[in-house]
Amino acid sequence: MSLPSADSPLKIGTRGSPLALAQAYETRRRLMASHGLPEDAFEICIIKTTGDRILDRPLKEIGGKGLFTREIEADLIECRIDIAVHSMKDMPTIQPDGLILDCYLPREDVRDAFVSLGDYQLSTLPNGSKVGSSSLRRRAQLLNYRSDLEVVEFRGNVQTRLKKLEDGVALCTFLAMAGLNRLSLDEVPKSPVATEDMLPAVAQGAIGIERRTDDADTAALLATIHDVPTGERLAAERSFLKTLDGSCETPIAGLAELDGGTLRLRGEILRPDGSERIADEISGPIAAGADLGAELGERLLSQAAADFFSWREMA
């Protein structure tokens, strides 16, 4: 295996948000520790994606999950970067030809965080309160729980969203605990939401590292930092998502957990307006995770009407 050096650094592709950079730095830090390499053996390459450029429209209107990955993957295919660091909840379930995702860092807290500048909890919000969220999953879950709430579009980084709360755009919002933890944002007024109350997005809290399929040196380099339990959980969750043909346009939640040699996978689908929720769970051997995910996805699909995911329900 040929190791990167200051003269020939490994180029790490990432988005430029504070969270994306924190994830790239964590990847670099783990590779440095694993291989005894200096910091200048790596180069952080910031790539602007469509999702970063367009902030005034919901993701469903401008293309779904690939918005945060296409430009980065193009640079990876063209060898302008050597690896790409992604938030796995943003990743489509199918990679472009020539690329592979087979390295995951240890998963962070999977829960959502309820964020409010006032002394509120979700159950104590006044009737008709405005809740900020750009997530179709969270929107559907919130309206399923409390149909009186008004969910308003809320995109941007953590600081932008907090400013919107200060300006009264919404009374509260939701963020991922994983992002807040990785950014060490202890000062953000937050309350973790139990997964029994709000099942997270598939792969929430997980970082994936994508590479070219034929790059053996990079494959060997990444193998030393791959977290096996995270990979096992994501195999089930992403198979579940793939079976449902999930994207940013479909309200889907799923979470796999390990207990000894057993994997438990919970999943749910919701109508976009929150008027109906279908949930189920499945358990089995960890090695059968992908098959369990597909089976759970088929179960939910069998219970859903043909128009279940239709955006006409939001009209």
C-alpha positions as CSV (number, residue, x, y, z in Angstrom):
1,M,0.0,0.0,0.0
2,S,1.3,3.4,-1.0
3,L,0.8,6.0,1.7
4,P,0.0,9.7,1.0
5,S,2.6,12.3,1.8
6,A,3.1,16.0,1.8
7,D,4.3,15.7,-1.8
8,S,1.4,13.5,-2.8
9,P,-1.5,14.2,-0.4
10,L,-4.7,12.3,-0.2
11,K,-7.4,14.7,-1.5
12,I,-10.5,14.7,0.7
13,G,-13.6,16.1,-1.0
14,T,-16.3,17.7,1.1
15,R,-19.0,20.3,1.2
16,G,-18.0,23.6,2.8
17,S,-20.5,23.8,5.7
18,P,-19.1,23.8,9.2
19,L,-20.6,20.3,9.8
20,A,-19.2,18.9,6.6
21,L,-15.8,20.3,7.4
22,A,-16.0,18.8,10.9
23,Q,-16.7,15.4,9.3
24,A,-13.8,15.8,6.9
25,Y,-11.5,16.8,9.7
26,E,-12.6,13.8,11.8
27,T,-11.8,11.5,8.8
28,R,-8.4,13.1,8.4
29,R,-7.7,12.7,12.1
30,R,-8.6,9.1,12.2
31,L,-6.5,8.3,9.1
32,M,-3.5,10.2,10.6
33,A,-3.8,8.2,13.8
34,S,-4.3,4.9,12.1
35,H,-1.3,5.3,9.8
36,G,1.0,7.6,11.7
37,L,0.7,10.3,9.0
38,P,1.2,14.1,9.3
39,E,-1.6,16.5,8.6
40,D,0.0,17.7,5.4
41,A,-0.3,14.3,4.0
42,F,-4.0,15.3,3.4
43,E,-5.7,18.1,1.5
44,I,-9.2,19.2,2.2
45,C,-11.0,20.1,-1.0
46,I,-14.2,22.1,-0.6
47,I,-16.8,21.5,-3.4
48,K,-19.9,23.6,-3.7
49,T,-23.0,21.5,-4.4
50,T,-26.4,22.4,-5.8
51,G,-28.0,21.9,-2.4
52,D,-25.6,24.4,-0.9
53,R,-26.2,27.0,-3.6
54,I,-30.1,27.0,-3.6
55,L,-31.4,27.7,-0.1
56,D,-34.7,29.4,-0.8
57,R,-36.6,26.4,-2.0
58,P,-37.5,23.0,-0.5
59,L,-35.3,20.1,-1.5
60,K,-38.1,18.3,-3.1
61,E,-38.5,21.1,-5.7
62,I,-34.8,21.0,-6.8
63,G,-34.0,17.4,-7.1
64,G,-33.9,15.4,-3.8
65,K,-31.0,13.5,-2.2
66,G,-28.4,13.8,-5.0
67,L,-28.3,17.6,-4.5
68,F,-25.6,17.2,-1.9
69,T,-23.5,14.6,-3.6
70,R,-23.5,14.9,-7.4
71,E,-20.7,17.5,-7.8
72,I,-18.6,15.8,-5.3
73,E,-19.0,12.4,-6.9
74,A,-18.2,13.9,-10.3
75,D,-14.9,15.2,-9.0
76,L,-14.2,11.7,-7.5
77,I,-14.9,10.0,-10.8
78,E,-12.6,12.5,-12.6
79,C,-9.8,11.9,-10.0
80,R,-9.8,15.5,-8.8
81,I,-10.3,14.1,-5.3
82,D,-9.4,10.7,-3.8
83,I,-12.2,10.2,-1.3
84,A,-15.5,11.9,-0.5
85,V,-16.9,12.4,3.0
86,H,-20.6,12.4,3.2
87,S,-23.4,12.6,5.8
88,M,-25.0,9.2,5.1
89,K,-28.6,10.5,5.5
90,D,-28.0,12.6,2.3
91,M,-26.8,9.7,0.2
92,P,-28.8,8.0,-2.5
93,T,-28.9,4.2,-2.1
94,I,-27.2,3.6,-5.4
95,Q,-23.7,4.9,-6.2
96,P,-22.6,6.0,-9.7
97,D,-20.7,3.4,-11.7
98,G,-17.1,3.2,-10.5
99,L,-17.7,4.4,-7.0
100,I,-18.3,2.5,-3.8
101,L,-19.2,3.2,-0.1
102,D,-17.6,0.7,2.2
103,C,-16.1,2.7,5.0
104,Y,-18.1,4.2,7.8
105,L,-16.9,6.1,10.9
106,P,-18.4,5.3,14.3
107,R,-22.0,6.5,14.4
108,E,-23.0,9.5,16.6
109,D,-26.2,10.1,18.5
110,V,-29.0,9.2,16.1
111,R,-31.7,11.2,17.8
112,D,-33.4,14.5,16.7
113,A,-33.1,17.5,18.9
114,F,-36.0,19.8,19.7
115,V,-34.6,23.3,19.7
116,S,-36.5,26.3,21.1
117,L,-35.4,29.7,22.5
118,G,-38.5,29.6,24.8
119,D,-39.4,27.3,27.7
120,Y,-41.3,24.8,25.5
121,Q,-41.5,21.1,24.7
122,L,-43.2,19.7,21.7
123,S,-46.2,18.7,23.8
124,T,-46.6,22.2,25.3
125,L,-46.4,24.3,22.2
126,P,-49.5,26.6,21.8
127,N,-52.1,25.5,19.2
128,G,-51.1,26.7,15.8
129,S,-47.5,27.2,16.6
130,K,-45.0,27.6,13.7
131,V,-42.3,24.9,13.6
132,G,-39.4,25.3,11.3
133,S,-38.2,22.3,9.3
134,S,-36.9,21.5,5.8
135,S,-37.3,17.8,6.4
136,L,-40.3,16.1,4.9
137,R,-39.9,13.3,7.4
138,R,-40.0,15.6,10.4
139,R,-42.9,17.6,8.8
140,A,-45.0,14.4,8.4
141,Q,-44.1,13.1,11.9
142,L,-44.9,16.4,13.5
143,L,-48.3,16.7,11.7
144,N,-49.1,13.1,12.5
145,Y,-48.4,13.9,16.2
146,R,-50.1,17.3,16.2
147,S,-52.1,18.3,13.2
148,D,-52.7,21.8,14.6
149,L,-49.0,22.8,14.1
150,E,-47.9,24.9,11.1
151,V,-44.6,23.7,9.6
152,V,-42.6,26.4,7.8
153,E,-39.6,25.9,5.5
154,F,-36.4,26.2,7.4
155,R,-33.1,25.6,5.6
156,G,-29.6,26.7,6.3
157,N,-26.8,25.9,8.8
158,V,-27.3,25.8,12.6
159,Q,-26.5,29.5,13.0
160,T,-28.9,30.5,10.3
161,R,-31.7,28.5,11.8
162,L,-31.1,29.9,15.3
163,K,-31.2,33.4,13.8
164,K,-34.6,32.6,12.3
165,L,-35.8,31.5,15.7
166,E,-34.6,34.8,17.1
167,D,-36.5,36.7,14.3
168,G,-39.7,34.8,15.1
169,V,-39.9,32.9,11.8
170,A,-40.8,29.9,13.9
171,L,-41.2,29.1,17.6
172,C,-39.0,26.0,17.4
173,T,-37.1,23.7,15.1
174,F,-35.4,20.3,15.0
175,L,-31.8,19.5,14.3
176,A,-29.8,16.3,14.4
177,M,-28.1,15.6,17.7
178,A,-25.1,14.2,15.8
179,G,-24.4,17.5,14.1
180,L,-24.7,19.5,17.3
181,N,-22.3,17.1,19.0
182,R,-19.8,17.1,16.2
183,L,-19.8,20.9,16.2
184,S,-19.6,21.0,20.0
185,L,-22.6,23.3,20.1
186,D,-23.4,22.7,23.8
187,E,-24.9,26.2,24.1
188,V,-27.8,25.4,21.7
189,P,-31.0,25.1,23.7
190,K,-32.0,21.6,22.9
191,S,-33.8,18.5,24.2
192,P,-33.1,15.1,22.6
193,V,-36.2,13.4,21.3
194,A,-36.4,9.7,22.1
195,T,-36.5,7.5,19.0
196,E,-39.7,6.0,20.2
197,D,-41.3,9.5,19.8
198,M,-39.5,10.5,16.6
199,L,-37.8,7.8,14.6
200,P,-34.8,9.3,12.8
201,A,-33.9,9.5,9.2
202,V,-32.3,6.4,7.7
203,A,-28.5,6.6,8.4
204,Q,-28.8,9.7,10.6
205,G,-25.6,10.3,12.6
206,A,-23.4,8.2,10.3
207,I,-20.5,9.4,8.1
208,G,-19.6,7.5,5.0
209,I,-16.4,7.7,2.9
210,E,-16.8,7.1,-0.8
211,R,-13.9,6.0,-3.1
212,R,-13.3,4.8,-6.6
213,T,-13.9,1.0,-6.9
214,D,-10.5,0.4,-8.6
215,D,-8.4,2.4,-6.1
216,A,-6.8,-0.4,-4.1
217,D,-4.4,1.8,-2.2
218,T,-7.2,4.0,-0.9
219,A,-9.3,0.9,-0.1
220,A,-6.5,-0.4,2.1
221,L,-6.0,3.0,3.7
222,L,-9.7,3.3,4.6
223,A,-10.1,-0.3,5.8
224,T,-8.3,0.5,9.0
225,I,-10.8,3.2,10.1
226,H,-14.0,1.4,9.1
227,D,-16.5,0.8,11.9
228,V,-18.0,-2.6,11.5
229,P,-21.1,-2.1,13.7
230,T,-22.1,1.1,11.9
231,G,-21.7,-0.7,8.5
232,E,-23.9,-3.5,9.7
233,R,-26.7,-1.2,10.9
234,L,-26.5,0.9,7.7
235,A,-26.7,-2.3,5.5
236,A,-30.2,-2.9,7.0
237,E,-31.3,0.7,7.0
238,R,-30.2,1.5,3.4
239,S,-31.7,-1.8,2.1
240,F,-35.0,-0.8,3.7
241,L,-34.8,2.7,2.1
242,K,-33.8,1.2,-1.3
243,T,-36.8,-1.1,-1.2
244,L,-39.1,1.9,-0.6
245,D,-37.3,3.9,-3.3
246,G,-36.7,6.6,-0.7
247,S,-35.5,10.1,-1.4
248,C,-35.9,13.6,0.1
249,E,-39.4,13.5,-1.5
250,T,-40.6,10.6,0.6
251,P,-41.3,10.7,4.4
252,I,-39.4,7.6,5.6
253,A,-37.8,6.9,8.9
254,G,-35.7,3.8,10.0
255,L,-33.3,2.7,12.7
256,A,-31.3,-0.5,13.1
257,E,-29.9,-1.4,16.5
258,L,-27.6,-4.3,17.5
259,D,-28.0,-6.5,20.6
260,G,-25.5,-9.3,20.8
261,G,-25.9,-11.2,17.5
262,T,-29.3,-9.8,16.7
263,L,-30.3,-6.8,14.6
264,R,-33.6,-5.0,15.3
265,L,-34.9,-2.7,12.6
266,R,-37.8,-0.3,13.1
267,G,-39.2,1.5,10.1
268,E,-42.1,3.8,9.3
269,I,-43.6,5.6,6.3
270,L,-46.0,8.6,6.5
271,R,-48.3,10.5,4.2
272,P,-46.6,13.9,3.5
273,D,-49.4,15.7,5.4
274,G,-49.1,13.4,8.4
275,S,-52.6,12.0,8.1
276,E,-51.5,8.4,8.0
277,R,-48.5,6.5,9.5
278,I,-47.5,2.9,8.8
279,A,-44.9,1.4,11.1
280,D,-43.5,-2.0,11.8
281,E,-40.3,-3.7,12.9
282,I,-38.3,-6.9,12.3
283,S,-35.4,-8.7,14.0
284,G,-32.9,-11.3,12.9
285,P,-29.2,-12.2,12.6
286,I,-26.9,-9.3,12.0
287,A,-25.5,-11.0,8.9
288,A,-29.0,-10.9,7.3
289,G,-29.3,-7.2,7.8
290,A,-29.8,-6.3,4.1
291,D,-32.4,-9.0,3.7
292,L,-34.2,-7.9,6.8
293,G,-34.3,-4.3,5.5
294,A,-35.8,-5.4,2.2
295,E,-38.4,-7.5,3.9
296,L,-39.5,-4.7,6.2
297,G,-39.7,-2.3,3.3
298,E,-41.9,-4.8,1.4
299,R,-44.1,-5.2,4.4
300,L,-44.8,-1.5,4.6
301,L,-45.3,-1.1,0.9
302,S,-47.9,-3.9,1.0
303,Q,-49.9,-1.9,3.5
304,A,-49.7,1.5,1.7
305,A,-52.2,2.7,-0.8
306,A,-50.9,3.5,-4.3
307,D,-51.1,7.3,-3.7
308,F,-49.5,7.1,-0.2
309,F,-46.5,9.3,-1.0
310,S,-48.3,11.7,-3.3
311,W,-47.6,15.4,-2.9
312,R,-51.2,16.0,-3.9
313,E,-52.0,15.3,-0.3
314,M,-50.2,18.6,0.6
315,A,-52.3,20.7,-1.7
